[in-house]
């Protein structure tokens, strides 16, 4: 079981904020959004075979298999916050991120193609964007 360090509601709010303005998201949005989605990933895919790292915000162990307790784990996935959020929300495919060097993955079970995107975050991001679209359109109309 994953120990929650992030308030789920704060994590959802941060993810929604990121969804509507990903390029302008600062640390106050990225940190809880990343932590929340990493915790969701570890809940969905429990285990300790793969360590997912999104520095400087968080790291979790997930996916069933050999568990490590010290030193470098047998499988590591590391990426930046923007890439991680794009992957869990479905904005970016694993193969593209890996090919572009935006994800570093090594070891057995480190290919997360089958696990990503996560349904909850994907739905939350899509809903936030759908709700923001009419507001943006209305704002653009007022500017004209």
N, C-alpha and C positions, 0 to 999 in steps of 0.2 A: 504494500500500500504506500502511496506517495504522501509524504508529509507536505501539506499545503503551507507555503510561506506567504502566498499572495492572497489577499481577499478576492474571492471569485468575482464579486461585483466590481471592484476596482479594476481587475484585469479585463473584464468585459467592456467597461467604460473606456479603458485605454485602447483596447483593440478597435473599438468603434471610432475613437478619435483618430487612430492611425489610418483606418479604412477611408475616412473622408478627406484626410490630408497627409498622405504618406511622406511626401517630400518635405513637409514642414515639421514632422514629428521630432521632438526633442527627447532628451533623456527622461523627462517626467512622464512621457507617454510610452516610449520604447521599453523602459525597464519593466513596468508592470505588465505590459502586453506580452513581452517575451517570456517573463516568468510564468505568467498565467498559461500561455500556450505550451510551454515546456512541461508544466505540471499536467496539463490535459493529455499531452502525448504520453507521458510516463504512466498515467492512469489507464489510458487506452491500451498501451503496449507495455505491461509491467515486466520487469526483469532487470538484469544487470549486465547483459552481454554487450551493450553499446552505450558509450557515454556521449551524450549530445552536449556540445558546448557552444554557447552564444556569448562570447566575451564582450564587454565586461559584466554582463548582466546575470547570467546563471548557467548552470550545467545540471543535467539529470542523467541518471542511469535508467535505461529502458530496454525492452525487447528480451524475451526469454532466451536463455542459454547460459553459458558459463559466466559466473559472477566473479568480479575481481574486487579485492578489498584494499590493495595497496599498489602504488606505482602506476605505470601507464597501463590503461585497460587494453584488452585485446582488440577492441574495435572502437574507433573514435570518429565522430562526425563534428565538424566545426564550421561555423559560418558567422556572418555578421547579422545584426538584428534585422535590417531591412530584408535581407535574403530569407531569413528564417520566417518572418511574418508573411512574405510573399509565398513561400512554400506551403505553410500551413493553411493559408487562405485560398490557395488555388490560383493565385496570380502568376505563379512561376512553376514550371514542371521541374522535377528532380533532374532529369537528363540534361536539360538546358543549363541549369545551375551548375551541375558538375562539369559540363563541357566548357562553360565560361570561366571555370575556376572560382566560382562564387561559393562553392562548397568543397571542403576537403574531407574526404571519407576514406578510411583505411580499416582493414580487418573484415573478418567474417560478419555478415549481417549488417554491414554499414550502408548498403544500398537501401534507401528508404522509399523507393518508387511505390511500393505497395501500401505504405502507411500514410503517405501524404497525397492530397491535403487532408486535414482533419475536418470532419463534417461540421462540428459545432462552430469552430472559428470561421469556416468557409461560409456557413449560413449567416453568422453574425456580421461578417464583412459585407456580404451581398445585401443584407437587409439595411445596413447603415448607408450603403451607397445608394440604394433605391430611395430611401427616405430623404437623403441629402440632394438627390438630383432635382426634384421640383423646387427646392429652396434655392439652389444655385441658378436654375433657369429663371426664377422670379427675380433674383438679384441682377442677373444679366439684362433682363428686360428693363429694370428700373434704371440701369446705367445708360441705356440708349436713349 
